[in-house]
Amino acid sequence: MLDSVSIPLWLALAGAILAAWAFYEHVLMPALRWMVMHPANQVIDEMGKRLRIGIRPFQRTRRQALIHRLLTDPKVQQAAEAYAREHNVSVIAALHRVERYARETVPAFNAYLYFRIGYWLGKRFAQLLYRVRLGYVDVENLQRVAPDSTVVFVMNHRSNMDYVLAGYLAADQTALSYAVGEWARIWPLSALIRSMGAYFVRRDSRDELYRRVLERYIVMATEAGVPQAVFPEGGLTRDGRMREPKLGAIDYMMRGFRTDGDRDLVFVPLGINYDRVLEDRTLLRALDPEATPRGKLRALGTTFSFFLRNLWLALRSEWHRFGYACVNFGAPVSMRAYCEERNLDFHKLAGEARKRAMAELGRHLMDTVGKIVPVLPVPLIATVFVRHGEKAISELELKAEVGALIDALAARGAHIYVPRKDFDYAVHVGLRMLTLRRLVGEREGLFFSRSEELPLLRYYANSIAHLLPAA
C-alpha cells in the first residue's frame, strides 16, 4: 500500500501545466474579473440613482461581445466581401482586418474609472489650471429631454482640454463617450481613454472598410442610446474662429436614427471658451507655411520647458492660473421635431439630396453652438487691442470700449461671463493676463499691443468675432 508510483517526467510536466492552466482559468481570472468588475458594478448601481441619463446596457456589455457584433454585422460582412474582391484577398483575410479595426474602435467602459478616478483627475486638473465656470444653462428645455433619448453633445473645439472640461461638467448628468483622434493611441494612455468609454477615430481615412466598421459601431451606439460628444469641426481651430463642420460622425448617427423609432436623437449644443488656450502658439504656427516643422522631441522639450517655467513661478509664489474657462449648455435640438418641421426622413434620402440635408443640419447645429460660446475677459480685451493695432490707449479708454462691446454683444443675445459680476474686476484680470504674457505692453500709463503678438491677440478676438455685428 505504501509503495511509490513512478511516472515519466513528461507526464508530470504535462499534469503541472494543466493544473496551472486550470488555476489560471477557474481561480485567478474569475478573481481578477471580480476585483475589476465589482467596484464598477457598485458605481453603476450608485450612479444609476443619481444620473439624469443612466448608463446604458450597451455600455455595460463586454467589449468582446461588441467586437463580435461588429464582425457579424451584415453590412460589415458585405463590406469585407467587397474589400476582398477589390484587393484580391480572401474573405478570411478581410475579416481579420475588420477585427483589427473593431478592436481599435470599440471602447471598454469602466464606470469605476470614469466616475471615481477620471472625474476626480479631470476636476483637479481643470481647477488647477483654470477658474472653471459653468455659465449659461438652458435648464427649462434640457429638462424636457426624455431620459431614454440618445443625447449627443455638440461642441466647438478650441483645446484638448475640451475633453476634460466637458466630461467633468457633464458628469452629474451622464457618462460621455468621445470620438478621440489618433494622437491618443499611445499605450498606456490608449487603455485609460478606452476604459473611459472613448472610441478612436482615424481622421480623414479613405479606407472604405474602416469607415464601414466605424459607421456601424456609431450606429449601434446611437440605437442603444449611448450618450456621446462630438466636435463637428473635426479638429482644433487654428486661427480662433469656428471651422466649417465635418459631418462624418453626425451622418453616421443619423443612420442609426428613425423618426418612428423608440428613441429620439437629441443634439445638445455646448459652447467652450478660455482666457488662455495651452496650445495657442502651436496652433497658430500650423498656419504659417514658412514655419519649420517641429519633431516630436522638440515638441516634448517645449512642453517640458513650459512646465518648468510655470513650476518656477509657482515656487516663487508668482504663478497665476490661466484665467477663466467657461462652458455653456444651450437649447437641445430634437431630431424628431427637426425632421417633422422640415418633412424630412434621412433614411429615405440618398445622393445629393442627403448631402444637402446633412449640410443644412450641420450649419444649424454649428449656429446653435456658435450662439452660446462664452464671452470671457481676455477675448473682449483682445478685440479692443486688435481694433487699435499698435495705438496706445489708457485703461479708462479700454474700459469704455469693453463696455460698448458688452452692450453690442448683449443686444445680439450673447452670453457674457463677468467674473464676480464686477465689470472693473473683469477688465483688470483680463488685462493682467495679457500683460503677464507680454502680449500687451505698458508705457507711461498707456497700454499697447506688441506688434509681434498681434496674431495671438487676433486668435483670442476671433473666438467671439462671430457674435459681433459684421464690420
Steps between C-alpha positions, in 0.01 A plus 500: 500500500790735571692428182578809292383532142741637244373702207696636207633856528309609190172385655576684825577818304182463297297456820663807657426710191137384496467575871651847453266566209197385705608726789539794257168437321276410796657679798733784404305652207158489675662663805657773285172555312316532832759747631460714187124465446370507857601865568372596154165331563469675835561835328245414229237427768583822685518727194184345353307673780671837446555541126229662291605286201593158638777266389360299209514117479714546185769670712495210747531237226833318491735642241556164332125463447483840328796410279320175407185699415701717263665198337163336435317817395353440149618835363852444634498153347397649163777760528753223578392304191531812284844571647610142428392527134657843452837407656506140379527347847296237679189591697670355809789747457250784460319393817831494690540862393146574618582348839809719529292810423230390745752447781646841424159670512289333770549644851512306826291724728569468872267699722743497794781651294264755344321631809752431775841554340439682170254749648728574798808547280308711247355724768832551679695559178245745359476695827878505535542671162185712475224669690236264364150639467170356387339796327165496327285185516163476322352306791137521389556341158759251622257364758255421219739251340366148558741288711493220242612730215838466335672822610796633303693805620616710203780745580761732358860380522757745637733285707573142599378615843148494348480125566585546867282805555185370331526156663554652844210748475258246348586221748195569718276440197654208311815310396618634165653294221747702290648451158875544557762555230809293433715723724372302802584153368811472717522229767411528789304818421293312242391238755395770748307697236326185375397410856345848528262404220673683214544348156786573262450654158743517209444850368459531123548127442413396144489130581140405416514187718617699803233764443230234487618344830504844665160584356340181625646547850361855521163383365489222763589743781244756381221241475590380851466854643867549597564869589775636277699817438625615159703787360345572158800716406703179479805653669630793702443848363827646372414871482245517784195509272248218485574268207267361238337177622610155394193285539635144484410397856170690500411342165563155651280589800218601268524156338423352843197726556145447380223753548261215586752321724490450876760767575532863403844625399572829677798725429593725793717799397791568731719810470850517650742790529823576686697803610804301397530197273805294590571412134441851358847565358529147361164536325596835349833358390311237299360784285847633411617337173856614567520354851752218543322176597575395856585142576358308793813549710495875453127515577563295815782735596275804454233342721757413767648851502146647528439275802831598665437871442159484664636285785769762564234774512294289742800448729550878506128554571472692172288247310143577399249261354435543129191714545144379458368196315126503447243258358144584389223247430243612241153395393487136380420422136260205471548315172144371517367856514759625248400237243127552555532879453686454170314189385830307487582133533875449479454126445318570174752758376797405284763661280496879461168540685651339811818707470298822484286397797809406705674828406193694617490303825873562552457876455205500737693316771809717462285814519346380827847427639639834380223695673590363843881531488582684826637852483791526747724790612806421284310469167320830577821688572686335213223623265560859610878478452463336157276789391757753615802322352813643663330819617534554876186554712435578864330262740200736508467482119538124517216471751276722290558291187457170684174634643380593150597150377304336782193710412526401132542132587214503751271658238572202272421246773859400583575342836761712677678375808599789728710363791348580839242708307755780529580677172816673633634171633432328167704761313775482763546120484480496119757775464725338761496174303608677180770708665643200690527314168655813344242515226422851620757754618468804727674835458430813707160372609394407147452147370590379151506172312846370407520477123656152502213375720211637293432157340454349847274785611301451181471129583319580825290777344389255230338274762216752536519672159199306368286645782569860402324701227680480165739791455 
